[in-house]
Amino acid sequence: MPPNILLITSDQQHYSTLGSVNPKIKTPALDRLAAQGTRFDRAYCPNPLSSPSRSSIITGMYPSQHGCWTIGVKLPEDVPTVGQHLHKLGYQSSLIGKAHFQPLASQPGSESIECQPLLRDLDFWRQFHGPWYGFDHVETARMHTCESHAGQHYALWMEEKGLTNWRDFFDPWPPDPSVKKRPSPGVWELPDEYHYNRWIQERTIANIEASIKQGQPFFSWASFFDPHYPQVTPDPWYSMYDPADMEPGTLEEGEMERMPPAHRQTVKEKADFSAWAESFANHGYHSHTKSRDRDWLRRTMAAYYGMVSFMDDSVGHILTALDRLGVADNTIVIYSTDHGDFLGQHGLHMKGAFHYEDLIRIPMLVRWPGQVPAGRSSTAMQSLIDLAPTFLAAAGGTVPGQMQGVNQMPVWTGQSESARDHVMVENRHQPTKVHLRTYVNERYKITLYRGQTYGELFDLVEDPDERRNLWDAPAAAAIKCEMLHRQALAEIAREPTRMPRIAGA
């Protein structure tokens, strides 16, 4: 029987927040995965925003190819997905948790079911379970912690559990200015047993059990929402970490002097993002810590750690279920996230358009007993666009030419040192101004901005915290020239081939 595939993802998680990397954080389930499998320390997202990155996971394509180029943009429903290919190979596929393939608005030609007021139309969601984007079975929701977009299958689950007043624990929809929002960071009064972590845990296990009962291999995606802002979570998780023990990142004096103009705006008292308005005005990008004291950032970071540990607890229950069901040895388990986050690094928190490692580098763990070496850490470069072709290769399928990722299975199993010598990261949040490309290899990183002469060049060996931009440094001119050439070659090489050439003309 081909291997089962269990993908577990968080939302917006800094690469350092794994217990096997950072001893300050408690993640026993993820530590167990790391001990029984391999931790990949150079994994990257193809875009630092949820929708495009998540769409790349299921398509194996870059956002510029699959069409979901930023948040608020729909992933076209005719784009082939890995679930569709696996279905043809006999797999039963399910998605439990966050999808975010479609925007919070709907209009003719770009219809979305992930929009208000449909999100709270529980009669619709009671009838809808897929197929959707290649998943045979879907149970999804769209909020982040206590935000107003709670509903869908998660709300149905809460009501089935007896929490008929679930709306009281979330911001109202439509928004009501008279209702004071919960402070972030803060304790969420929602009881642990009704939290969406428990919903994802329970329903993922149930769908795995259903696939086993039907005698089919499964591809299951347990898609967690945390540790996304706002940082509110129930106790005891909120109080698990002492803010005094937290060490947020910092902004070094003068580090922005060599950075592009939009970076320099983040440190001004009255930042002017008019040239980048579509990016910064409508999504709170790069909230600067100058408006917050260090005590607030420590409390936020402590809550963030608590959210990761809570999620880890539910991951542990899912892994235990694999053991109980006797399928752990024949299940490939992958843990990662859709993109990174800022925890004070460069004076920033939340996410944004700039391609620092904190935002584009992500945690990644892979376990497959007897196939993937146990207890190993690897610096082999990985990208989320590699997941779809690797899953197909593991299932014995053919990787279509339209997929731009590479098969990482030889690297995962230790047969090859690496499958790629670079990664590419796109960002087109605003069609002309916030439109950048980053090329990263083992040592250097270069970022180009559409229509601009400025850019970024970092030596990740000599300057791992990315404090010194070498773009205009005379001593780095040769490296800059070489990296520009490498990036141009990489752009050519990643061109997909939807249809094979089968004749001379």
N, C-alpha and C positions, 0 to 999 in steps of 0.2 A: 504494500500500500504506500502511495506517495506520502511525504511528510505533511503533517498539518502545519499551518502557519498562523502564529499569533503575534500580531503587531500591537504593541502598547505604546501610546504616546501621551505626553503631557502637553501643556500649552504654554509657550513662552517661558522656557526654563534655561537659566544660566548653566553653562557647561560644567561649572565647578560644584554644582549642588548635588553631588552623589557622595554617599558615605565612603566609597572606595577611593574617592579623590579628596574629599574634604572631611576630616575626622570630626569636625564640629557638628555635622548634620547626621541625623539618624535615619538611615534608609535600609533596614535589614533585608527587605525583599529584594531591592535592587543590588545590595551587596551580595546576596545569595546568587543572583543572576551573574554578577561579575565573577564570583568564585567558581561557578560551574561553567562559565563561558568566557568570552573575550570582551574586553572593554576597548573600544576604538576612540582614541583621544584626539583624532584629527577628522572629525565628521563635521559636515557643513550643510546648511540649508541652501536651496537655490534662490530663495527670496526671503527677506526678514519680516514678512507679513503672513498672517494665517492662511487666507484663501488661496493665494498663488502657491504657497509652499505645500499645503495640503493637497491641492490639485495635482502638483507634481508627484506627490507620493503615489497617487493612484493611476497616473498616466505615464510616468517615466519620462515626461517631457518638461522642458523649461517653460516658465510662464509665457514667454514670447511665442511659444509654439502651441501650447494648449489653449491659450486665449484668456485665461483668468489672470490678468496682468497685475491686479492689485485688489485690495479689499473693496467691496462695493461693486465688483464686476462678477458676472455669472460665468461659471465654467460651462461652456456649451455642452449640452447633453448628448451631442453626437460624437464627442471625442472618445475614442476607445480607451477603456480602462483595464487595469490588471484583473479586476473581478470578473469582467466579461471573458477574458482569456482563460482564467482559472475555471470558470463555470463550464467551459467547453471541455476541460480536462477532468470534469467530474466533481469539482469542489463545490461545497456549500459555503457561501460567503455572507458575513454579517458585519454591520457597523453599529456599534453601541456608543453613544456619547456625542461629542461635537463633530459636526460635519463642516459647516461654513463653506460650502461650495457655491452658495448663492447669496445675493445681497439682501439687505433689510428693506428693500423697496422692490416693487414689481411694475413692469410696464410692458405693453405689447412689443414682442420681439425679444424681450429679456425678462420673461416671466420667472418669478421666484416663489417658492413655497416657504422659504425661510424669511418671511416678512411679516410685519404687523399689518392688520390685526389677525392674520391667519395663524401666527404662532400660538395664539390663545384660543383658537377655535378647536376645542378638544374633540368635537365630533368628527372633524376632518382627520385628526391624527389617530383617532380610534380606528379609522378605516384604512389608514395609509401605513404600510410597512415595506414598501418597495414593490418590485425591483427599482433601484435608483442608483445611477452611476456605477452599475455593475455589481451592486450588492443585492443579493437575493432577499435579505431581511435587514431592515433599518429601524432603529429606535434612536431618536435624536432629540437634541435640545439646543438652545442657542445663547443662553445667558452666560455671563461671567459672574460668579458668586451671587450676590443679592440683586443684580441689576434687573431692570424691568422686563427683559425679554424672556423670562421664564415661562415655560408652557410645554407644548408638544408632548412627546411620550414620557418625559420626566414628570410632568404634571399629572398625567394619567397614573403613573406608578405611585406618586405620593398619595393620590386619592384612593387607590387600591389598598394602600397601607394604612388608610384611616386619617390621613392629614388633609381633611377637606378644606381647611382654612389656609392652605399653602400660600395663597396670595399675600397673607400678612407678613410673610418672611422675605418678600421681594419688593423692590421699588414698584410703584403702581404704573399701569399702562391704561390709558395714555398718561404721560408724565404729569404729575401734580406738584406745582411749585410750592404748595403749602405743606407738603410732606417732607420733613427733614430726612436727608439721606443718612445712612449709617456711616459713622466715621471710619476712615481707612488710614492706618490699620485699626482693627477693632474686633471684638468678639461678636460672632454671629449667633443669635439666639436659636437658630434652626437646630433641632436635635440631630446628633450624629447619625442616628438610624435613618433619617430622611434626607441626608445629604446626597448630592448627585454622585459622589464617589461610591456610595453603597449601591445606588441604582446601577451604575456601570458595572460594578463588581458582580452584582446578582444576575443581571441580564446577560452579561458576557458568558458567565458560567452556564446559564440556562440554554443559550444558543449553542454552546459547545456540546452540551449534553444531547441536544436535539440532533446535531450532526452525527455524533457517535451512534445514537440510536438508529439513525437512518443508514448507517454504514458508509457514510461519505467522509472524505477528508474535508477539513474545514480551513477556511481563511477568515479569521476573525480579527477585527480592529476594535480594541478597547481604547476609546479616544477620550482622555480625561481633560478637564477644563482648567485645572490649576497648574501652576501658581500665578495665574493671570490677575492683573489688577481688577477691582479693588481688593486689597489684602484683608479680607474678613473671613474668619473660619471659626467653627465651634471650639469650645474648650473640650478636652484638655489640650487640643492641638495648638490653639492660639498661645497658650501659656507654656508650651513645652520648652521654649528657648528664652534665655535671658538677654534682653537687648544690650546689656552691658558687655556681653561676650561677642557681639557682632563687630565686624571690621569692614565697613562699607568701603567701596573704592573711592578714589580721590581725583581731583583735578590739580595737576601740577601747575604752578605759576609759570606762565609763558608758553605752555604747550600748545595753545591755540594760535599762537602768532604765525606758525608755518602752515596752518590748516586752511582749507577753502573758506570762502566768505560765510556760507551758512553755518559752518562750525563756529566761527568766531562770533556770530550773532547769539549763540546760546549762552555766552558768558556776559552779555551786556545787560545792564539793568532794564533797558527798554529795547528788547530785541525786535528787530524789524525783519519779518519773514515775508514781506509783501511779494518779493520775487518768487518765493516758494509757497505762496499762500495755500494752494490746494493741499499741500502736504501737511503743513504745520497748523493751519487754522481749524481743520475739521476733524482732527483725531488726537490732539494733545500730544504730538510727537515731542520727544526729547524734553520733557519737563525738567527744568534745570534745578539742581539742588540748592542753588543760591536763594531760592524762595522758601527753603525749608532748612531747619537746623539739623545738626548731626544726630540729635536725640530722636527726631522724627524718622530719620533714615535708618537708625539702628532698630527702632520699633517696627518699622516696615519690613526690614530684612528678617527680623525674628519671626514675624507673622508669615513671611514668605517661606522660611524654613519649615514652619509648622504645617503649612499647606502641602509642601512636598512630602513631609513625613506622613500626613494623613493619607495622601494619595498612595504612598508606598504601602501603607497598611492594607488598602484594598487590592493593590497589585499582589501582595502576599497571599490573600485569599484566592485569587485567580490561579496563582502558581500551585497552591495547595490542592486546588480542584483538579489540575492536570495530573498530579500525583494520585489523587483518589480515584480518578477515572482511568488510570493506567495508560495514559497517552503522553506523558511527559517525555519519554525517550524518543518518541517519533514526532515531536513538535518543535519546530524552529520558533524560538521566542526572540523578538526584537524589541528593545526599548529605546525610544528616542523622543524628540519633541519637534514641533514645527519650526521653531526659531528660538533665538536666545533672548536675553534681557539685560538691562542695565541695573546694577545695584550700587550706584554711586560712581562707577568708573567714568572718568573724564567729566565728572560733575553732573552726570545724567542719571535719570531713572526712567523706567518704562522702556518703550522701544522707539524706533524712528528710522530715518532714511540713511543714516551713516553706517558704513560697513566695518565697524570695529569688530574684533574677534568676539567680544561679549555678545554681539547681536547675531552673528552669522555662524559661529562655531557652536556645536550642540553636543549634548551627551548621547552616547550610543553604546548599547550592550547587545550582544548576540549569544544565544545559548542553543545548542543542539547536541545533546549527549552522544558521545562517541564519534561526532563529526567535527564540531568546533572545539578547539583546544580549551581546556579549563584553566582558569586562573591566569590568563595571559592578558597583557595590555599591549596594544599595537598603535603605531603612529601611521599606519597605512591610511591614505586619504579616502574618505567616504563622502558620498552626497546622497541626499534623500531621493534624488532622481534615480539612484541605483537600486532602490528597493524593488520596484516593479519588475525590472528585468531579472534581478536575482531571484525573486519569488518564482517567476516563470521557469527559470533554469532549474531551480530546486524541484519543481513539480514535474519536470520532464518535458516542458513545453518549448516552443520556439519563440525567441525574442523577436518581435516585429521591428522592422527597420525604422518605424516611426518613433520608437522609444530612443531617447538620447542618452539614457543612463548606460552604465556598464554592469556586467555580471560580476558581482563581488564574491560569489560562492567560493572560488579557489582561494581567495584571501581569507574569508571567514573560516574555512576549514584548514588553513595553514599550509596549503599546497603552493601558494604564491606569496611573495612579499607584498606586492601591490598590484592593483588593477588600473590605477590612474596616477599620473604625476602632477595633477593639478585639479582644482575645482573652479567652477564659475558661479558667480552670484549676480543675479539681476535685480534691478529695482526700477520700476517705472510708475511710481505712485502718482506723479503728475506728468502728463504726457511729454512735456518739453523741458521743464526746469528740473524736476526731480526724476532724472532718467540717467541711471549710472550702471556701470558694469565693473565687477571686480574679478580679478584673476589671482588665485593663490596657489603657490607651489610649496615645496617643503620648507623654503626659507623666506621667500619674499611675497609681498602682496602689493598689487597695483590696482588703483581705481580710477576710472575715467568718467567724466561727466559730459553729457551730451552738449555739444556746441561750446564747450569751455576749454580754455588753455590750462586751467589749474587742474590738480588731481592729487592723488596720494600715493606714496611709495613707502612701505615699511619693511624693515629687516626684522623678521619675527624671531630670529635667533639672538641678535644683539639688543633688540628692543621689543621684547615680548609684550610689554604693556602698551605699545604703540603711542609713545610720547613724542617721537621725533619723526616728523614727516620729511622724507628725503627727496621729495619731488623736485625742488629747486636747488638741491645741494650739488655743487660742482663735482665733488668727489664721487657722487653716485650716478653721474651722467651715463656711464657705460652700462650700469645695471638697469637704469631706466630704459635705455634703448633696447637692451636685450629683452626686458619684460614686455615692452610694447610689441616687440616682434613675436614673442611667445603668445601673447594674448590674441594677436591677429591670427596666428596659426590655429589657436584653439577655437576661435569663432568659426573658422572654415571647417574644422574637423567635426564640430557638433551639429552640422547641418543634417537633419533627418532624411530618411528615404522612405516615404510612405508606400510607394509602389516599386517593386523590383523591375529592372530592365530585362525584358524577356526576348527581345529581338533586335536586330541590327538597325531597324528603322520602323 
